[in-house]
Amino acid sequence: MNPTVESLRRAFGTKIERALVSCGQTVVYVDRVSVREILRWLKETPEEDYDFLVDVTAVEYRDPEPPLEVVYQLRSLKRGAELRVKAELPKDRALEVDSVVPLWRAADWLEREVYDMFGITFRDHPDLRRLLMWETYAEGYPLRKDFPLRGRFSRAEQVRQALAANPEAHYSLEELSIAQRQYDLPSDMRERLERGERGTVPEPGRRDDG
Amino acid sequence: MGEKRTVELDLATTGADAAGRPVRVPLGVSGTGEPDLAAEHMLLNVGPQHPATHGVLRLVVELDGEVVRRVVPHIGYLHSGFEKLGEYRFYNQIIPLTDRTDYLAPMANNVGLAMAAEQLMGIEITERCKVLRVVACEISRIISHLVWLGTTAIDIGAFTPFLWTFQEREKAYNLQEAWTGARLTTSLTRVGGMMADVPDGFVEALRTFCREFPPVLDEVDRLLTRNAIWISRTQGIGPMTSEEAVNYGLSGPMLRASGVPYDVRKDRPYLDYETYDFDVPVGEHGDVYDRYLVRMEEMRQSVRIIEQALDRLPDGPLNAQDPRVILPPKSAAMNDMESMIFHFKQVMEGVRAPVGEVYFAIENGKGELGYYFVSDGTAKPVRWRIRPPSLLNIAALPKMAEGHLFADLIAINASVDIVMGEIDR
């Protein structure tokens, strides 16, 4: 087992829930509320130095009982060490976890994809929009186990929606806010835009990197 | 001039003013005359059907004159739900899906997937299989880089390298076709072995390729590397420092061009890569030019690796001697009761993987290609995740392109070397 687990236990106590080794790779389960704090510690502690975020993804099991898992695959480029950190999100509560974009810009699109495919919300993400599916996609979250392989809507309904689609819907709210072309938007999108419901694209000058 | 306002240009039609001079008359707006371009930012849509976006990538670009102020990439036009499909398939049935992710290097994808499943199931592969997989990975890298080199040169305005590189790529594709029977949908590997051994004459043909390919590469090198136009279009364009490259999760040639000497083949060796003698080129400035140099050198190193692999190619069995995972030969399955049972169980029930999970990464042409499997003990994975190198590399495009000219955005986008099948999956 990766010695980092012991250091984590010393530093965070009960926030480190359990750890196991699978196929020679260490997996550590942490408290979902403290994910960012723990990952920041792993990144910034010189002895650990997990500076590279390889991947962020999520897992849902076929059995409906176990919680969803958010998976962070970490690596220390200098030490050559790898660690997989998981946070469990019970299905009966809000699927929310802190974003790690402040630590790694790499998490930006990875978290957007998890949000898109699993419906997990990342708090403080600067631009949490769907990544692969389109903004007005209404069928739900495709990688959830309750999502049928062929989609929720019938083929006829999918065709009907495609033909009835408003081409403006293919621009994101952020771009339309750039263009100030809000007047021919569907009213619900315009209202959301005016309320500022979704995140905004950062201004060019403000894009600082951690 | 006050603060700049961003509008889309209204559609305009041509007309004439009272003196008969031609003017553009905006549609649906009263008044005539040109819009005041200097006072506005322009919003420009590039793609998804634009030849310079290398696939169905769509970029919404905010321009101040010719200077890029902001880029918002849009992806998902090629989304096929591969990860979802994988949850409904046996491990061997997932291999054809990997052909279609990074479709410029399908053999390397096949190898990565088979090795991830083997690590999950604890299967040892034979020596011959290991060496042939190295050959497959390196041919894929050469093909992938050749496509990159040719298309990038075209994007920047040099047409000839495209013809030369695609000729060489055709030769590599002929080898691939002789081996796998396919140019794109190779499905070369199986869990525990390979779909097929190399055909007669393959080794000699590959040696010929390894002899004749580097001189062509040298010609491209002579044409571009010290070419004043090429240098002025690429040096200092889209730079990423090493800290930024690590923070943005770049991998492969993108990461190494920024001065981070990380190569999965060296740092987390698989397929006995640690026993091969090859160098990992590392750039200094992280700009388009360094990415070009890194990929050029990687192709030469791949040739070195292929030559070493061919020298050591051992005889012996190709597939693991495990009747639970490797299909018996057809003659045995038809004549021998036990073989028939194994055949039946594999085809009907698949191969069960133990409960567990594995993340396995290979270095393919684009960067670190990772496969993450979670198994609940059945013959189909609970979760199959592809860690796509192109996705993370292209996510840094807005950062790289801001403040550059629009023409440089095309060069930067080309230098990332994306393949949309992998980004959208």
Interface residues (C-beta under 8 A of the other chain):
Chain A: S22 C23 Q25 V27 D51 F52 L53 V54 D55 T57 V59 E60 Y61 R62 D63 V71 Q73 L77 G80 E82 R84 W104 R105 A106 A107 D108 W109 L110 E113 M117 R130 L131 L132 M133 W134 P142 L143 F147 L149 Y171 S172 E174 E175 I178 A179 Q180 R181 V201 P204 R207 D209 G210
Chain B: R5 T6 V7 E8 H41 L43 V60 E62 R69 R70 V72 H74 I75 G76 H79 G81 E83 K84 L85 Y88 Q119 L120 G122 E244 V246 N247 Y248 G249 V260 Y262 D267 R268 G356 E357 V358 Y359 A361 E368 G370 Y372 V374 D376 V382 R383 R385 R387 L391 L392 A395 A396 P398 K399 E402 G403 D424 R425
